[in-house]
């Protein structure tokens, strides 16, 4: 058990003792009570020293923990709360506490689709009630980008449970190119989010490559308990290290890509790099820059380049330069 948790147990024990006004509490009594509480949690003897108990009382009295506990000594021997109604578990929230809790609750609620967080839903509700009881009309100042209308989010927890329990799922799936849904067994490895869309990553068979399936294209999910789950040591960080997005062209090797960005867009590229491999090769007098990446080219990366319009130019490799050129030509014809 960590020292911080030990200390918290001691503070709560001292608090509980001092709330009992029908007994006189000496320092030795508090030491014994703390030792008993730690034994109950740890299952072994852990005697609390006199010095430790004195320091605990001193900290509880101070502002350092936010308690400011009114602990007093009477008859030069016994400890008690000067305010008989006081307890460290009922400390009023400060303005800073309220603001921090408001933002924390707001961010935690973004994960409501996972049962992993269902156990804290009641806690979140109580926190919200406490916050609004202390201060009404508190507006959050952090907003996470999330598409609540995206299809397939209700499958998140089912798929999450299948992954951690290593169960094969039977998916009914309709890709954008298919006219009718198809049903197949799938071995899920991880869930991945990119650009406000969720993807299920895994394999249909051990002999087939790893693929991404968009949750918004899943029609139904069932389980296949008779099919053995593929025990594969899938490393998502290594699998996605050379790409932007989710599409991994497994037959390709990462290659050097050189790009020019104009002066208007250069600050964005410098402050928010496309990829960890990004390096600056040249900063020109007009404010434009030339930088390099080492990536596997995929659909998401090409869309990123096209999103910069005239503000970016592919310098190398030539094959990527020609492909982006053709896409821009086709786009231009739409305006002619």
Kinemage of the C-alpha trace (Angstrom):
@kinemage 1
@onewidth
@group {chain A} dominant
@subgroup {mainchain}
@vectorlist {calphas} color= white
{ca unk a 1} P 0.000 0.000 0.000
{ca unk a 2} L 1.368 3.400 -0.906
{ca unk a 3} L 2.390 5.895 1.745
{ca unk a 4} L -0.200 8.395 0.478
{ca unk a 5} L -2.978 5.853 0.959
{ca unk a 6} L -1.664 4.970 4.437
{ca unk a 7} L -1.759 8.648 5.359
{ca unk a 8} L -5.320 9.024 4.076
{ca unk a 9} L -6.414 6.055 6.174
{ca unk a 10} L -4.809 7.628 9.257
{ca unk a 11} L -6.480 11.024 8.620
{ca unk a 12} L -9.908 9.390 8.268
{ca unk a 13} L -9.319 7.290 11.380
{ca unk a 14} L -8.324 10.295 13.478
{ca unk a 15} L -11.346 12.161 12.110
{ca unk a 16} L -13.677 9.306 13.039
{ca unk a 17} L -12.215 9.132 16.540
{ca unk a 18} L -12.554 12.848 17.192
{ca unk a 19} L -16.194 12.769 16.033
{ca unk a 20} L -16.896 10.432 18.932
{ca unk a 21} L -17.479 12.940 21.748
{ca unk a 22} L -18.361 10.252 24.302
{ca unk a 23} L -14.754 9.170 24.694
{ca unk a 24} L -11.584 10.996 25.655
{ca unk a 25} L -8.839 10.508 23.088
{ca unk a 26} L -5.200 10.561 24.099
{ca unk a 27} L -2.372 10.558 21.598
{ca unk a 28} L -1.762 6.891 22.421
{ca unk a 29} L -5.442 6.107 21.748
{ca unk a 30} L -5.210 7.736 18.317
{ca unk a 31} L -1.972 5.852 17.562
{ca unk a 32} L -3.653 2.557 18.440
{ca unk a 33} L -6.754 3.342 16.378
{ca unk a 34} L -4.615 4.193 13.325
{ca unk a 35} L -2.571 1.003 13.755
{ca unk a 36} L -5.772 -1.071 13.960
{ca unk a 37} L -7.173 0.614 10.821
{ca unk a 38} L -4.002 -0.068 8.816
{ca unk a 39} L -4.039 -3.689 10.033
{ca unk a 40} L -7.620 -4.020 8.820
{ca unk a 41} L -6.648 -2.782 5.330
{ca unk a 42} L -3.232 -4.457 5.017
{ca unk a 43} L -3.716 -7.591 7.074
{ca unk a 44} L -0.434 -7.201 8.937
{ca unk a 45} L 0.927 -5.415 11.959
{ca unk a 46} L 1.837 -1.831 11.133
{ca unk a 47} L 2.282 0.164 14.333
{ca unk a 48} L 1.925 3.907 13.910
{ca unk a 49} L 4.528 5.920 15.815
{ca unk a 50} L 3.899 8.839 18.145
{ca unk a 51} L 5.807 11.153 15.807
{ca unk a 52} L 3.699 10.108 12.803
{ca unk a 53} L 0.436 10.736 14.673
{ca unk a 54} L 1.631 14.145 15.843
{ca unk a 55} L 2.563 15.091 12.269
{ca unk a 56} L -0.827 13.859 11.023
{ca unk a 57} L -2.626 16.081 13.542
{ca unk a 58} L -0.431 19.020 12.578
{ca unk a 59} L -1.179 18.510 8.868
{ca unk a 60} L -4.897 18.158 9.527
{ca unk a 61} L -4.855 21.459 11.403
{ca unk a 62} L -3.024 23.245 8.586
{ca unk a 63} L -4.233 24.607 5.241
{ca unk a 64} L -1.890 22.274 3.334
{ca unk a 65} L -4.522 19.533 2.995
{ca unk a 66} L -7.410 21.972 2.926
{ca unk a 67} L -8.814 20.535 6.188
{ca unk a 68} L -8.048 23.357 8.662
{ca unk a 69} L -9.281 20.911 11.263
{ca unk a 70} L -10.093 22.614 14.629
{ca unk a 71} L -8.223 20.006 16.713
{ca unk a 72} L -7.559 21.205 20.248
{ca unk a 73} L -5.930 19.693 23.333
{ca unk a 74} L -7.708 19.935 26.688
{ca unk a 75} L -6.544 18.943 30.163
{ca unk a 76} L -3.081 18.900 28.513
{ca unk a 77} L -3.733 15.332 27.433
{ca unk a 78} L -6.898 14.767 25.405
{ca unk a 79} L -7.714 15.643 21.779
{ca unk a 80} L -11.051 16.721 20.352
{ca unk a 81} L -12.679 18.911 17.697
{ca unk a 82} L -13.448 22.396 19.042
{ca unk a 83} L -16.419 22.424 16.666
{ca unk a 84} L -18.358 19.272 17.495
{ca unk a 85} L -20.032 19.282 14.060
{ca unk a 86} L -16.737 19.306 12.178
{ca unk a 87} L -15.522 16.429 9.979
{ca unk a 88} L -12.926 16.367 7.203
{ca unk a 89} L -15.460 14.620 4.959
{ca unk a 90} L -17.733 17.668 4.928
{ca unk a 91} L -15.426 20.495 3.849
{ca unk a 92} L -17.055 23.220 1.680
{ca unk a 93} L -15.827 23.331 -1.905
{ca unk a 94} L -13.740 26.309 -2.910
{ca unk a 95} L -14.243 28.205 -6.163
{ca unk a 96} L -11.205 26.428 -7.636
{ca unk a 97} L -12.530 23.034 -6.475
{ca unk a 98} L -15.852 23.674 -8.202
{ca unk a 99} L -14.223 24.692 -11.488
{ca unk a 100} L -11.871 21.698 -11.511
{ca unk a 101} L -14.673 19.248 -10.660
{ca unk a 102} L -16.951 20.737 -13.320
{ca unk a 103} L -14.372 20.166 -16.047
{ca unk a 104} L -13.460 16.710 -14.726
{ca unk a 105} L -17.085 15.579 -14.738
{ca unk a 106} L -17.557 17.003 -18.235
{ca unk a 107} L -14.561 15.091 -19.596
{ca unk a 108} L -15.392 11.803 -17.846
{ca unk a 109} L -18.913 11.877 -19.287
{ca unk a 110} L -17.389 11.666 -22.783
{ca unk a 111} L -16.664 8.002 -22.017
{ca unk a 112} L -20.219 7.058 -21.072
{ca unk a 113} L -20.391 4.478 -23.902
{ca unk a 114} L -18.023 2.149 -22.016
{ca unk a 115} L -19.208 -0.013 -19.110
{ca unk a 116} L -15.707 0.512 -17.739
{ca unk a 117} L -17.041 3.866 -16.553
{ca unk a 118} L -20.500 2.714 -15.498
{ca unk a 119} L -19.305 2.180 -11.942
{ca unk a 120} L -18.492 5.864 -11.653
{ca unk a 121} L -21.745 7.120 -13.173
{ca unk a 122} L -23.384 7.398 -9.743
{ca unk a 123} L -20.298 9.181 -8.433
{ca unk a 124} L -20.452 11.617 -11.345
{ca unk a 125} L -24.116 12.278 -10.633
{ca unk a 126} L -23.374 13.008 -6.980
{ca unk a 127} L -20.482 15.245 -7.989
{ca unk a 128} L -22.747 17.195 -10.325
{ca unk a 129} L -25.359 17.551 -7.597
{ca unk a 130} L -22.695 18.791 -5.184
{ca unk a 131} L -21.279 21.234 -7.709
{ca unk a 132} L -24.634 22.771 -8.578
{ca unk a 133} L -25.629 22.883 -4.926
{ca unk a 134} L -22.496 24.913 -4.211
{ca unk a 135} L -22.641 27.073 -7.293
{ca unk a 136} L -25.347 27.213 -9.943
{ca unk a 137} L -24.956 28.190 -13.594
{ca unk a 138} L -21.393 26.864 -13.806
{ca unk a 139} L -20.469 26.591 -17.464
{ca unk a 140} L -17.730 24.209 -18.677
{ca unk a 141} L -14.791 25.814 -20.439
{ca unk a 142} L -13.423 22.609 -22.017
{ca unk a 143} L -15.313 21.154 -24.957
{ca unk a 144} L -14.247 17.863 -26.502
{ca unk a 145} L -15.113 17.325 -30.148
{ca unk a 146} L -17.558 14.436 -30.346
{ca unk a 147} L -20.273 13.452 -32.810
{ca unk a 148} L -23.160 12.185 -30.682
{ca unk a 149} L -25.149 11.244 -33.812
{ca unk a 150} L -22.483 8.907 -35.174
{ca unk a 151} L -23.857 5.416 -35.781
{ca unk a 152} L -22.383 2.387 -34.062
{ca unk a 153} L -21.402 4.024 -30.766
{ca unk a 154} L -23.778 1.716 -28.891
{ca unk a 155} L -21.561 -1.217 -29.963
{ca unk a 156} L -18.516 0.250 -28.216
{ca unk a 157} L -18.972 -1.487 -24.903
{ca unk a 158} L -19.962 -4.856 -26.406
{ca unk a 159} L -16.812 -4.854 -28.522
{ca unk a 160} L -14.706 -3.599 -25.618
{ca unk a 161} L -15.905 -6.514 -23.483
{ca unk a 162} L -15.212 -8.978 -26.315
{ca unk a 163} L -11.625 -7.735 -26.585
{ca unk a 164} L -10.772 -7.928 -22.893
{ca unk a 165} L -12.493 -11.334 -22.562
{ca unk a 166} L -10.920 -12.583 -25.849
{ca unk a 167} L -14.155 -13.661 -27.469
{ca unk a 168} L -14.741 -13.969 -31.217
{ca unk a 169} L -17.530 -11.703 -32.460
{ca unk a 170} L -19.996 -12.436 -35.229
{ca unk a 171} L -20.425 -9.191 -37.135
{ca unk a 172} L -23.081 -8.118 -39.576
{ca unk a 173} L -21.228 -5.484 -41.554
{ca unk a 174} L -21.989 -3.365 -44.605
{ca unk a 175} L -19.104 -1.456 -46.133
{ca unk a 176} L -19.721 1.623 -48.273
{ca unk a 177} L -19.049 -0.467 -51.380
{ca unk a 178} L -21.411 -3.344 -50.498
{ca unk a 179} L -25.052 -3.357 -51.526
{ca unk a 180} L -26.024 -5.824 -48.796
{ca unk a 181} L -24.700 -6.497 -45.271
{ca unk a 182} L -22.369 -9.475 -44.831
{ca unk a 183} L -21.940 -11.650 -41.757
{ca unk a 184} L -18.550 -13.018 -40.692
{ca unk a 185} L -16.539 -13.995 -37.628
{ca unk a 186} L -13.994 -11.481 -36.414
{ca unk a 187} L -11.175 -11.623 -33.860
{ca unk a 188} L -11.046 -8.140 -32.248
{ca unk a 189} L -7.692 -6.836 -30.975
{ca unk a 190} L -8.211 -3.139 -30.166
{ca unk a 191} L -10.587 -0.213 -30.602
{ca unk a 192} L -9.131 2.879 -32.282
{ca unk a 193} L -10.529 6.391 -32.612
{ca unk a 194} L -9.550 8.761 -35.393
{ca unk a 195} L -11.185 11.997 -36.506
{ca unk a 196} L -14.315 11.350 -34.398
{ca unk a 197} L -14.838 7.868 -35.864
{ca unk a 198} L -14.304 4.577 -34.048
{ca unk a 199} L -12.741 1.507 -35.645
{ca unk a 200} L -12.532 -2.128 -34.602
{ca unk a 201} L -9.111 -3.573 -35.381
{ca unk a 202} L -8.513 -7.307 -35.757
{ca unk a 203} L -8.549 -10.284 -38.129
{ca unk a 204} L -11.132 -12.443 -39.858
{ca unk a 205} L -8.700 -15.382 -39.843
{ca unk a 206} L -5.197 -15.990 -38.531
{ca unk a 207} L -3.858 -16.233 -42.095
{ca unk a 208} L -5.380 -12.898 -43.147
{ca unk a 209} L -3.958 -9.400 -42.512
{ca unk a 210} L -5.101 -7.046 -39.765
{ca unk a 211} L -7.989 -4.820 -40.897
{ca unk a 212} L -9.982 -1.846 -39.573
{ca unk a 213} L -13.766 -1.951 -39.488
{ca unk a 214} L -15.689 1.296 -38.968
{ca unk a 215} L -18.220 1.011 -36.152
{ca unk a 216} L -20.710 3.152 -38.090
{ca unk a 217} L -20.873 0.380 -40.741
{ca unk a 218} L -21.633 -2.388 -38.230
{ca unk a 219} L -25.279 -3.489 -38.372
{ca unk a 220} L -25.263 -6.095 -35.598
{ca unk a 221} L -22.899 -7.801 -33.160
{ca unk a 222} L -23.146 -11.306 -31.717
{ca unk a 223} L -20.672 -13.722 -30.106
{ca unk a 224} L -19.238 -16.984 -31.386
{ca unk a 225} L -18.152 -18.917 -28.293
{ca unk a 226} L -17.355 -22.068 -30.284
{ca unk a 227} L -14.619 -20.499 -32.408
{ca unk a 228} L -11.190 -20.291 -30.678
{ca unk a 229} L -9.930 -16.738 -30.324
{ca unk a 230} L -6.660 -15.922 -32.115
{ca unk a 231} L -4.026 -15.398 -29.450
{ca unk a 232} L -1.898 -12.823 -31.245
{ca unk a 233} L 0.490 -10.400 -29.565
{ca unk a 234} L -0.838 -7.374 -31.432
{ca unk a 235} L 1.096 -4.156 -30.725
{ca unk a 236} L -1.114 -1.258 -31.844
{ca unk a 237} L 1.573 1.363 -31.209
{ca unk a 238} L 4.039 -0.450 -33.476
{ca unk a 239} L 1.365 -1.258 -36.074
{ca unk a 240} L 0.316 2.390 -36.505
{ca unk a 241} L 3.668 4.110 -35.939
{ca unk a 242} L 4.338 4.833 -39.648
{ca unk a 243} L 0.913 6.146 -40.643
{ca unk a 244} L -1.538 8.970 -40.128
{ca unk a 245} L -5.055 7.705 -39.474
{ca unk a 246} L -6.121 4.054 -39.446
{ca unk a 247} L -5.457 2.624 -42.924
{ca unk a 248} L -2.279 0.518 -42.932
{ca unk a 249} L -1.031 -0.647 -46.331
{ca unk a 250} L 0.896 -3.612 -44.926
{ca unk a 251} L 2.707 -4.322 -48.196
{ca unk a 252} L 4.373 -0.904 -48.195
{ca unk a 253} L 7.458 0.334 -46.402
{ca unk a 254} L 7.679 3.748 -44.788
{ca unk a 255} L 9.386 6.216 -47.117
{ca unk a 256} L 10.678 9.763 -47.010
{ca unk a 257} L 8.161 12.404 -48.104
{ca unk a 258} L 9.194 16.024 -48.744
{ca unk a 259} L 6.627 18.819 -48.580
{ca unk a 260} L 6.621 22.582 -49.066
{ca unk a 261} L 4.185 24.711 -47.057
{ca unk a 262} L 3.482 28.388 -47.690
{ca unk a 263} L 4.051 31.143 -45.122
{ca unk a 264} L 0.379 31.304 -44.074
{ca unk a 265} L 0.204 27.608 -43.170
{ca unk a 266} L 3.765 27.150 -41.912
{ca unk a 267} L 2.935 28.139 -38.285
{ca unk a 268} L 0.208 25.480 -38.113
{ca unk a 269} L 2.537 22.774 -39.397
{ca unk a 270} L 5.287 23.841 -37.013
{ca unk a 271} L 3.076 23.958 -33.919
{ca unk a 272} L 1.011 20.869 -34.798
{ca unk a 273} L 3.265 18.400 -36.658
{ca unk a 274} L 1.648 15.936 -39.042
{ca unk a 275} L 3.581 13.018 -37.538
{ca unk a 276} L 6.322 12.350 -34.924
{ca unk a 277} L 8.804 11.715 -37.750
{ca unk a 278} L 8.437 15.292 -39.026
{ca unk a 279} L 11.674 17.282 -39.423
{ca unk a 280} L 12.263 20.762 -40.860
{ca unk a 281} L 14.698 20.838 -43.781
{ca unk a 282} L 14.524 24.480 -44.806
{ca unk a 283} L 12.982 27.720 -43.571
{ca unk a 284} L 12.840 30.206 -46.437
{ca unk a 285} L 13.023 33.988 -46.287
{ca unk a 286} L 9.391 34.364 -47.416
{ca unk a 287} L 8.235 32.402 -44.329
{ca unk a 288} L 7.508 29.157 -46.150
{ca unk a 289} L 9.135 25.904 -45.056
{ca unk a 290} L 10.233 22.564 -46.484
{ca unk a 291} L 9.826 19.599 -44.161
{ca unk a 292} L 10.096 15.828 -44.333
{ca unk a 293} L 8.146 12.885 -42.978
{ca unk a 294} L 8.776 9.156 -42.965
{ca unk a 295} L 5.439 7.465 -43.583
{ca unk a 296} L 3.455 4.825 -45.378
{ca unk a 297} L 1.219 6.803 -47.740
{ca unk a 298} L -2.467 6.095 -47.173
{ca unk a 299} L -5.922 7.538 -47.837
{ca unk a 300} L -5.981 9.665 -44.669
{ca unk a 301} L -2.602 11.251 -45.423
{ca unk a 302} L -3.662 12.156 -48.966
{ca unk a 303} L -6.840 13.762 -47.621
{ca unk a 304} L -4.748 15.752 -45.170
{ca unk a 305} L -2.599 17.072 -48.022
{ca unk a 306} L -5.621 17.933 -50.155
{ca unk a 307} L -7.153 19.815 -47.222
{ca unk a 308} L -4.342 22.395 -47.428
{ca unk a 309} L -5.235 23.210 -51.049
{ca unk a 310} L -2.756 25.574 -52.660
{ca unk a 311} L -0.923 26.002 -49.343
{ca unk a 312} L 1.058 22.783 -49.680
{ca unk a 313} L 3.123 21.110 -52.419
{ca unk a 314} L 4.458 17.564 -52.570
{ca unk a 315} L 8.111 17.699 -53.607
{ca unk a 316} L 8.858 13.979 -53.354
{ca unk a 317} L 8.303 11.150 -54.038
{ca unk a 318} L 7.267 11.738 -57.621
{ca unk a 319} L 4.519 9.093 -57.537
{ca unk a 320} L 2.736 10.885 -54.683
{ca unk a 321} L 3.293 14.267 -56.359
{ca unk a 322} L 1.621 13.022 -59.559
{ca unk a 323} L -1.306 11.440 -57.685
{ca unk a 324} L -2.064 14.658 -55.755
{ca unk a 325} L -1.716 16.662 -58.962
{ca unk a 326} L -4.329 14.485 -60.708
{ca unk a 327} L -6.731 14.774 -57.797
{ca unk a 328} L -6.409 18.569 -57.805
{ca unk a 329} L -6.983 18.664 -61.577
{ca unk a 330} L -10.179 16.656 -61.167
{ca unk a 331} L -11.274 18.951 -58.350
{ca unk a 332} L -10.635 22.015 -60.523
{ca unk a 333} L -12.815 20.581 -63.313
{ca unk a 334} L -15.751 20.574 -60.902
{ca unk a 335} L -15.588 24.400 -60.900
{ca unk a 336} L -15.246 24.897 -64.645
